[in-house]
Amino acid sequence: MADVRHNRRNESRFKNSYLLRLSYKRRWRITATIEGMKVFICQRVT
């Protein structure tokens, strides 16, 4: 029983770190897209 509980704890920790990484990647991608749009708009204006 202790082994099962230990595995479950590791699994939840892994899930949490994975979700954090996903949200971080998504935020970075949104930031990169916004920066790219800014550059694109500046190029269109000039």
N, CA, C and O of each residue as an XYZ file, in Angstrom:
184
protein
N       0.829     -1.206      0.000
C       0.000      0.000      0.000
C       0.869      1.263      0.000
O       0.548      2.246     -0.669
N       1.950      1.226      0.743
C       2.815      2.415      0.818
C       3.411      2.731     -0.554
O       3.551      3.897     -0.923
N       3.758      1.689     -1.303
C       4.338      1.908     -2.630
C       3.334      2.584     -3.556
O       3.689      3.480     -4.322
N       2.074      2.147     -3.481
C       1.045      2.747     -4.345
C       0.878      4.222     -4.006
O       0.792      5.070     -4.894
N       0.835      4.511     -2.724
C       0.658      5.906     -2.308
C       1.857      6.741     -2.756
O       1.697      7.884     -3.186
N       3.048      6.172     -2.655
C       4.267      6.878     -3.060
C       4.220      7.183     -4.566
O       4.535      8.296     -4.988
N       3.831      6.201     -5.356
C       3.737      6.407     -6.803
C       2.724      7.485     -7.138
O       2.949      8.315     -8.019
N       1.598      7.464     -6.422
C       0.558      8.442     -6.696
C       1.060      9.851     -6.394
O       0.767     10.794     -7.129
N       1.823      9.987     -5.300
C       2.368     11.299     -4.941
C       3.314     11.796     -6.033
O       3.267     12.961     -6.427
N       4.168     10.905     -6.512
C       5.089     11.287     -7.588
C       4.324     11.675     -8.845
O       4.692     12.619     -9.543
N       3.256     10.935     -9.124
C       2.463     11.206    -10.318
C       1.853     12.597    -10.254
O       1.885     13.336    -11.239
N       1.294     12.961     -9.097
C       0.667     14.280     -8.960
C       1.728     15.374     -9.078
O       1.489     16.420     -9.681
N       2.914     15.118     -8.488
C       3.987     16.111     -8.585
C       4.410     16.287    -10.039
O       4.641     17.406    -10.498
N       4.509     15.177    -10.752
C       4.881     15.242    -12.161
C       3.831     15.995    -12.961
O       4.163     16.812    -13.819
N       2.534     15.715    -12.671
C       1.447     16.401    -13.370
C       1.522     17.900    -13.129
O       1.361     18.693    -14.057
N       1.768     18.288    -11.882
C       1.840     19.714    -11.554
C       2.967     20.397    -12.312
O       2.770     21.472    -12.879
N       4.135     19.790    -12.327
C       5.270     20.399    -13.035
C       4.998     20.447    -14.537
O       5.383     21.399    -15.216
N       4.330     19.407    -15.050
C       4.017     19.372    -16.480
C       3.037     20.477    -16.837
O       3.193     21.155    -17.853
N       2.014     20.656    -15.983
C       1.030     21.705    -16.246
C       1.678     23.081    -16.164
O       1.386     23.959    -16.977
N       2.557     23.268    -15.183
C       3.256     24.551    -15.073
C       4.073     24.817    -16.330
O       4.083     25.932    -16.852
N       4.761     23.776    -16.812
C       5.579     23.938    -18.009
C       4.698     24.289    -19.209
O       5.060     25.136    -20.026
N       3.538     23.633    -19.308
C       2.629     23.896    -20.428
C       2.154     25.342    -20.399
O       2.182     26.029    -21.420
N       1.713     25.809    -19.215
C       1.210     27.171    -19.115
C       2.332     28.165    -19.425
O       2.098     29.196    -20.056
N       3.558     27.848    -18.975
C       4.691     28.738    -19.250
C       4.971     28.805    -20.746
O       5.206     29.882    -21.293
N       4.946     27.642    -21.406
C       5.177     27.618    -22.849
C       4.109     28.414    -23.573
O       4.405     29.165    -24.503
N       2.859     28.247    -23.142
C       1.758     28.945    -23.805
C       1.930     30.449    -23.639
O       1.743     31.204    -24.594
N       2.287     30.890    -22.432
C       2.473     32.318    -22.182
C       3.601     32.843    -23.046
O       3.498     33.930    -23.615
N       4.699     32.064    -23.150
C       5.841     32.495    -23.962
C       5.440     32.609    -25.424
O       5.852     33.540    -26.115
N       4.631     31.656    -25.897
C       4.211     31.676    -27.301
C       3.327     32.890    -27.566
O       3.455     33.537    -28.605
N       2.428     33.203    -26.628
C       1.556     34.373    -26.797
C       2.410     35.636    -26.839
O       2.188     36.509    -27.679
N       3.382     35.734    -25.938
C       4.264     36.903    -25.912
C       5.025     37.023    -27.226
O       5.138     38.114    -27.784
N       5.544     35.908    -27.718
C       6.300     35.918    -28.968
C       5.398     36.345    -30.124
O       5.824     37.094    -31.003
N       4.145     35.865    -30.125
C       3.205     36.219    -31.189
C       2.908     37.711    -31.147
O       2.879     38.367    -32.188
N       2.687     38.255    -29.947
C       2.399     39.689    -29.812
C       3.588     40.504    -30.307
O       3.410     41.483    -31.033
N       4.799     40.106    -29.920
C       6.001     40.811    -30.380
C       6.112     40.750    -31.900
O       6.453     41.744    -32.542
N       5.828     39.592    -32.471
C       5.873     39.451    -33.923
C       4.851     40.341    -34.607
O       5.128     40.926    -35.654
N       3.656     40.443    -34.007
C       2.614     41.301    -34.584
C       3.025     42.764    -34.511
O       2.778     43.531    -35.442
N       3.656     43.154    -33.398
C       4.138     44.538    -33.262
C       5.115     44.857    -34.386
O       5.002     45.893    -35.042
N       6.068     43.969    -34.603
C       7.067     44.182    -35.658
C       6.375     44.252    -37.009
O       6.702     45.107    -37.832
N       5.423     43.360    -37.240
C       4.706     43.321    -38.519
C       3.939     44.621    -38.742
O       3.957     45.177    -39.841
N       3.259     45.110    -37.685
C       2.479     46.347    -37.808
C       3.416     47.527    -38.064
O       3.118     48.387    -38.893
N       4.545     47.571    -37.358
C       5.512     48.657    -37.563
C       6.036     48.644    -39.000
O       6.219     49.700    -39.605
N       6.274     47.466    -39.537
C       6.766     47.378    -40.911
C       5.699     47.831    -41.893
O       6.018     48.469    -42.897
N       4.433     47.514    -41.624
C       3.350     47.932    -42.514
C       3.189     49.454    -42.504
O       2.916     50.064    -43.538
N       3.360     50.057    -41.330
C       3.150     51.503    -41.193
C       4.232     52.272    -41.930
O       3.935     53.229    -42.645
N       5.492     51.862    -41.765
C       6.582     52.636    -42.379
C       6.704     52.326    -43.861
O       7.566     52.884    -44.540
